[in-house]
Amino acid sequence: MIAIVQVLIMRRRVVVDVSPVQQALKSVEDSYLRIERAVRDEIAKNREEGSASARQSREELANTLKGVGDTLNQQFLALSQTNDQRLERMRETVEQRLTTLQEENTKRLDQMRQDAATGGQQLREEISNALKGFGDSMVKILGELGSANERNWGMWWNN
């Protein structure tokens, strides 16, 4: 009998209601879809935020680089102007020194010319005086020689 009861139980169909399981699966599937959508939305939002952050970083970097470039440009201009001013002052100083040197050399040359002219004049006067003295002494000597000759000739002619 037990065997018959067991056969009857086995043959008997048990109707199981799977609708609660289906509803639970449907609920899990809906939750999964909501979570998937939320994750996709969050990923898209993160991409947009990352893109905006990267764009902002690039703009900040570009502005910073522009500022550095402008500052360097201003410093180079200031340095160039300072160098130009220094070179101009140096040129003026060299020009002044050259002018002073030229004036001093001109004065020295004029003084040397004047000294040479004065020395030349003195030398001419000394030579002139020496030649005059020499000429006078030659005239005197020749006169004495002429007188002595006349006496000697006169003695020869008188004898």
Beta strands, then each sheet from edge to edge (+ up, - down):
end
